[in-house]
């Protein structure tokens, strides 16, 4: 297979035009390409008068060696697919492994174990995505929180009510395997080649449900409303786990445990610490959500062509002499800011957008890094208490009922409270 990079494609250009350009680089006619697959696509907006796509394609041709021998273009190279192979399973225990949590890590741990003949039990403290969606919509409408079924807890994890962005700074060969599994479950096929792949929360809910259906078809025991409550470790080995279920607490024999509870399972962190699991505080980031007009941002990024292109995003960072950095994160074009609390009396926000990204606003997290030195304690869970302090302060400032305090950018920079909205209408509920 031949890989051709950096092929410019005008806005509105399609496969036929891409095929012609790829063939010309190889000195061939378009009909001599046996196949052409789009492997990567990004937008080059450096010149607002010439905004275009930049594509990488994989092509199959006859006489590949001869064509490569005569081609001197640095953007043309041989390419070999290296599909990920799951390691051989050498499990002799009669007990099924237990996977805790049905966010991305837990779902894929369970899925690949099951596909390779190791059928797990899956424990999820929250509810199936259909019920969870209704619980979350009720919370956004009324401000009444269900602490077991919300934006953080339930099938699909916190990402189910986010943006469905699939971004990572690594180049792990397993990434394409995960993407293909998502497409098999109903995700848009363009995530296989987009530079910034995005599913959208509305589509992601169906994808999550379809993964669950495959797990059940493979024989997995999926238990909703079941929370990990304790570990039974004897003679240096895990013997069982304690589980709180709808019928009360029970012991589940277990000698292999996959822990993927997510970042908000604070009671689980405490339980693990009490059980003697080594822990150390780690740095993270904390901040606010900022909203802008999507049309203005897209025009600023893409120029006159903005209406013919997908909703634009952005990335900003500021590195200060003090060593602190402020930066944007999880920018959601055409999206909304959502209430994402999982504990009473504490306010958390997140960003969410649907597949179409057609909302009036774009929002992003505007964050600053914090380290254990900021937490005020050397306790392993000092970072959790640091989060809780800020979440409680935000809840109080908003007046309760999970209403979020808001401020215009001009007032924020002037260090004064806002008394009225500006040009942007906030999307946050309740």
C-alpha positions in Angstrom: 0.0 0.0 0.0 1.2 3.5 -0.8 0.7 6.5 1.6 0.4 10.0 0.1 0.5 12.9 2.5 -0.2 16.7 2.3 -2.6 16.6 -0.7 -4.5 19.9 -0.8 -8.2 19.7 -1.5 -10.4 22.8 -1.9 -13.6 23.2 0.2 -16.3 21.3 -1.5 -13.8 18.9 -3.2 -14.7 15.2 -3.2 -13.2 11.8 -3.8 -12.9 12.2 -7.6 -10.7 15.3 -7.2 -8.7 13.6 -4.5 -8.2 10.6 -6.7 -7.0 12.7 -9.6 -4.4 14.5 -7.4 -3.2 11.3 -5.9 -2.8 9.6 -9.3 -0.9 12.6 -10.7 1.6 12.4 -7.8 2.2 8.8 -8.8 2.4 9.4 -12.5 -0.8 7.4 -13.1 -4.2 7.8 -14.5 -7.0 7.8 -11.8 -8.4 4.6 -13.2 -5.1 2.8 -12.3 -5.7 3.3 -8.6 -7.3 0.0 -7.5 -8.4 1.6 -4.2 -8.1 4.9 -2.4 -8.8 5.4 1.3 -8.9 8.7 3.1 -6.6 8.3 6.1 -6.4 11.8 7.5 -8.1 15.1 6.9 -7.4 18.5 8.5 -8.2 22.2 7.7 -5.4 24.5 6.7 -6.6 28.0 7.6 -3.3 29.8 7.8 -4.2 32.0 4.8 -7.8 33.2 5.1 -7.9 33.8 1.3 -7.0 30.1 0.7 -8.6 27.9 3.4 -8.5 24.3 2.2 -8.4 20.7 3.4 -5.1 18.8 3.7 -5.5 15.1 3.1 -3.5 11.9 3.6 -4.6 8.9 1.5 -3.7 5.2 1.2 -3.8 3.8 -2.3 -3.4 0.3 -3.8 -1.9 0.0 -7.3 -0.4 -2.7 -9.5 3.4 -2.8 -9.8 3.8 -0.9 -6.5 7.6 -1.4 -6.4 8.1 0.0 -9.9 6.0 3.1 -9.1 7.8 3.7 -5.8 11.2 3.4 -7.5 10.5 6.2 -10.0 8.6 8.5 -7.5 10.8 11.1 -5.8 8.1 13.0 -3.9 8.8 13.2 -0.2 5.1 13.0 0.6 4.9 9.5 -1.0 5.9 6.4 1.0 5.2 2.8 1.5 2.7 2.0 4.2 2.0 -1.3 6.0 -1.1 -1.8 8.2 -0.1 -3.1 11.6 -3.4 -4.2 13.2 -3.4 -4.6 17.0 -3.4 -8.2 18.2 -4.8 -8.8 21.7 -2.2 -10.6 23.9 -2.8 -14.3 24.3 -5.0 -15.1 27.3 -3.5 -17.5 29.8 -6.1 -17.4 32.5 -6.6 -20.6 34.5 -8.9 -19.3 37.3 -12.5 -20.4 37.2 -13.6 -17.0 38.4 -14.6 -14.4 35.9 -12.7 -11.1 36.1 -14.7 -8.1 37.5 -14.7 -4.8 35.7 -15.7 -1.8 37.8 -17.1 1.2 35.9 -18.7 1.5 32.4 -16.9 4.6 31.2 -14.5 4.3 28.2 -11.9 2.3 30.1 -14.3 -0.1 31.7 -16.3 -0.6 28.5 -13.3 -1.4 26.4 -11.7 -3.5 29.0 -14.9 -5.6 29.2 -15.3 -5.6 25.4 -11.9 -6.8 24.5 -11.8 -9.4 27.3 -15.1 -10.8 26.2 -14.1 -10.8 22.5 -11.1 -12.8 23.4 -12.9 -15.4 25.4 -12.6 -14.0 29.0 -16.1 -13.2 30.0 -16.2 -10.6 32.8 -18.8 -9.4 35.3 -19.3 -5.6 34.9 -20.3 -3.5 37.8 -21.7 0.0 37.3 -23.1 2.1 40.1 -25.3 4.2 37.8 -28.1 3.3 35.4 -28.3 2.3 31.7 -27.9 5.2 29.3 -31.6 5.3 28.5 -32.6 5.8 32.1 -29.6 7.9 32.8 -30.5 10.4 30.0 -33.9 10.9 31.6 -32.3 11.4 35.0 -29.9 14.0 33.7 -32.5 15.9 31.7 -34.6 16.0 34.9 -31.7 17.4 36.8 -31.0 20.1 34.2 -34.7 21.1 34.2 -35.4 21.1 38.0 -32.0 21.2 39.8 -32.9 18.0 41.7 -29.8 15.7 41.6 -29.8 11.9 41.6 -26.4 11.1 43.2 -26.3 7.7 41.6 -27.4 8.6 38.1 -26.0 11.9 36.7 -23.4 13.4 34.3 -20.6 11.5 36.1 -22.2 8.2 37.0 -23.9 5.7 34.7 -23.4 3.8 31.5 -20.8 5.5 29.3 -19.2 7.5 32.0 -18.8 11.3 32.1 -18.0 11.5 28.4 -21.6 10.4 27.5 -22.7 14.0 28.4 -19.7 15.7 27.0 -18.6 16.1 23.4 -17.5 12.8 22.2 -14.0 14.2 21.2 -11.5 11.5 20.6 -8.2 13.3 21.0 -4.9 12.1 22.4 -1.3 13.2 22.2 0.0 9.6 21.9 0.4 7.5 18.7 -0.4 4.1 20.2 -1.3 1.6 17.5 -4.3 0.5 19.5 -6.0 3.8 18.9 -7.2 2.8 15.4 -8.6 -0.5 16.9 -10.7 1.5 19.4 -11.9 3.8 16.6 -13.0 0.9 14.5 -14.8 -0.7 17.4 -16.7 2.6 17.9 -17.6 2.7 14.2 -18.9 -0.9 14.4 -21.1 0.3 17.3 -22.5 3.1 15.3 -20.1 6.0 15.5 -19.6 8.1 12.3 -17.0 6.6 10.0 -15.3 10.0 9.6 -13.7 9.5 13.0 -11.3 7.2 11.3 -9.7 10.0 9.3 -10.6 13.4 10.9 -7.7 15.3 12.4 -10.0 16.2 15.4 -12.4 13.2 15.5 -15.7 13.9 17.1 -18.8 11.7 17.7 -21.2 14.1 19.5 -23.1 13.3 22.7 -26.4 12.5 20.8 -24.7 9.8 18.8 -22.4 8.6 21.6 -25.4 7.5 23.7 -26.4 5.1 20.9 -22.8 3.9 20.6 -22.6 3.1 24.3 -25.9 1.2 24.2 -24.7 -0.9 21.2 -21.4 -1.8 23.0 -23.5 -3.0 26.0 -25.6 -5.1 23.6 -22.5 -6.7 22.3 -21.2 -7.4 25.8 -24.5 -9.1 26.7 -24.5 -11.1 23.4 -21.0 -12.3 24.3 -22.3 -13.5 27.7 -21.2 -10.8 30.0 -23.0 -10.2 33.3 -23.7 -6.5 33.3 -25.0 -5.2 36.7 -26.3 -1.7 36.9 -26.9 -0.1 40.3 -24.1 -2.1 41.8 -21.3 -0.2 43.5 -17.9 -1.5 44.6 -17.8 -1.2 48.4 -14.8 -3.1 49.6 -11.9 -5.5 48.9 -11.3 -8.8 50.6 -7.5 -9.3 50.5 -6.0 -12.2 52.3 -2.4 -13.5 52.2 -1.5 -10.8 49.7 -4.1 -11.9 47.2 -7.5 -10.6 46.2 -10.2 -13.1 47.2 -13.5 -11.2 46.8 -15.0 -7.7 46.5 -17.9 -6.3 48.5 -20.7 -4.9 46.3 -23.6 -2.7 47.3 -26.6 -3.6 45.0 -30.3 -2.9 45.0 -30.8 -5.8 47.4 -28.1 -4.8 49.8 -24.4 -5.7 50.2 -23.0 -9.0 49.0 -19.6 -10.6 48.5 -18.5 -11.4 45.0 -15.6 -14.0 44.7 -12.9 -12.3 42.6 -9.2 -12.7 41.9 -8.8 -10.3 39.0 -10.2 -6.8 39.2 -10.2 -4.0 36.6 -10.7 -0.7 38.4 -12.1 2.0 36.1 -14.3 4.1 38.4 -13.7 7.5 36.7 -12.5 10.7 38.4 -15.6 11.4 40.5 -15.9 8.1 42.4 -14.5 9.8 45.5 -16.0 7.3 47.9 -14.3 4.5 46.0 -10.9 6.3 46.4 -11.5 6.6 50.1 -12.4 2.9 50.3 -9.3 1.9 48.4 -7.1 4.0 50.7 -8.7 2.5 53.8 -8.0 -1.0 52.2 -4.3 -0.2 52.1 -4.0 0.5 48.3 -1.0 2.8 47.9 -2.0 6.3 46.7 -0.3 9.6 46.1 -1.7 13.1 45.3 -1.2 14.2 41.7 -1.4 17.5 39.8 -4.6 18.4 37.9 -6.3 21.5 36.5 -9.2 23.6 37.7 -11.1 26.5 36.3 -14.2 27.8 34.6 -16.2 27.6 31.4 -16.2 30.4 29.0 -18.7 31.0 26.2 -18.4 32.9 22.9 -20.5 33.4 19.8 -19.8 30.5 17.5 -20.3 32.5 14.3 -17.8 35.1 15.4 -15.2 32.5 16.4 -15.6 30.6 13.1 -15.2 33.7 11.0 -12.1 34.7 13.0 -10.6 31.3 12.4 -11.6 30.6 8.8 -12.3 34.0 7.3 -14.9 34.4 4.5 -15.1 30.7 4.0 -16.4 30.0 7.5 -20.0 29.2 6.6 -18.9 26.4 4.2 -16.8 24.7 6.9 -17.5 22.8 10.2 -17.8 24.9 13.4 -14.3 26.1 14.3 -12.6 25.5 17.7 -9.6 27.1 19.2 -6.7 26.6 21.6 -5.1 29.2 23.9 -2.3 29.0 26.4 -0.5 31.5 28.6 2.8 30.6 30.4 3.6 33.0 33.2 7.0 33.7 34.8 5.7 32.2 38.1 5.6 28.8 36.4 1.8 28.8 36.3 0.0 28.3 33.0 -3.6 29.2 32.0 -5.0 27.3 29.1 -8.1 26.2 27.3 -9.3 22.6 27.3 -12.2 20.5 26.0 -13.5 23.2 23.7 -17.0 22.4 22.5 -18.0 24.1 19.2 -21.7 24.8 18.8 -22.3 23.3 22.3 -23.6 24.2 25.7 -22.3 24.4 29.3 -23.9 21.7 31.4 -24.4 21.1 35.1 -22.2 18.1 35.9 -22.4 17.7 39.7 -22.5 14.3 41.4 -22.6 15.5 45.0 -25.1 17.6 46.8 -24.1 21.2 47.7 -21.3 21.2 45.2 -21.2 22.8 41.7 -19.4 21.3 38.7 -19.7 22.4 35.1 -18.7 20.7 31.9 -19.0 21.3 28.1 -21.2 19.3 25.8 -22.0 19.4 22.1 -24.1 17.2 19.7 -22.9 15.8 16.4 -24.1 18.8 14.4 -22.3 21.3 16.6 -24.9 23.8 15.4 -25.6 25.8 18.6 -25.2 29.5 18.8 -22.3 29.4 21.3 -18.9 27.7 21.6 -17.6 27.0 25.1 -14.3 25.8 26.5 -12.7 25.1 29.9 -10.4 27.9 30.9 -8.1 26.3 33.4 -5.0 26.7 35.5 -2.8 23.8 36.7 -2.6 23.1 40.4 -0.2 20.7 42.2 -0.1 19.0 45.6 1.7 22.1 47.0 -1.6 24.0 46.5 -3.8 21.5 48.4 -2.9 22.5 51.9 -2.2 19.0 53.1 0.0 16.0 52.2 -2.9 13.6 52.6 -3.2 11.3 49.6 -6.8 12.6 49.0 -6.0 16.2 49.7 -6.7 17.0 46.0 -10.2 15.7 46.4 -10.9 18.0 49.4 -9.4 20.9 47.4 -11.9 20.2 44.6 -14.7 20.0 47.1 -13.9 23.3 48.7 -14.0 25.1 45.3 -17.2 23.3 44.3 -18.9 24.2 47.5 -17.9 27.8 47.1 -19.2 27.9 43.6 -22.5 26.4 44.7 -22.9 29.0 47.4 -22.0 31.8 45.1 -24.7 30.7 42.6 -27.4 30.8 45.3 -28.0 27.1 45.6 -30.1 24.8 43.5 -27.1 24.1 41.3 -27.4 27.5 39.6 -24.0 28.6 38.3 -22.5 32.0 39.0 -21.7 33.9 35.8 -19.7 36.9 34.9 -19.0 38.7 31.6 -15.4 38.6 30.4 -15.1 42.4 30.7 -16.2 42.4 34.3 -14.0 39.4 35.1 -11.0 41.3 33.8 -12.0 44.4 35.7 -12.5 42.3 38.9 -16.1 43.5 39.4 -19.4 41.6 39.7 -21.7 41.5 36.7 -25.1 43.0 37.1 -26.4 42.1 33.6 -25.7 39.8 30.7 -23.7 40.9 27.8 -23.9 39.9 24.2 -23.7 36.2 25.0 -26.7 34.3 26.4 -25.4 31.5 28.7 -26.5 28.0 27.8 -26.2 26.6 31.3 -29.2 25.0 33.1 -30.8 25.1 35.6 
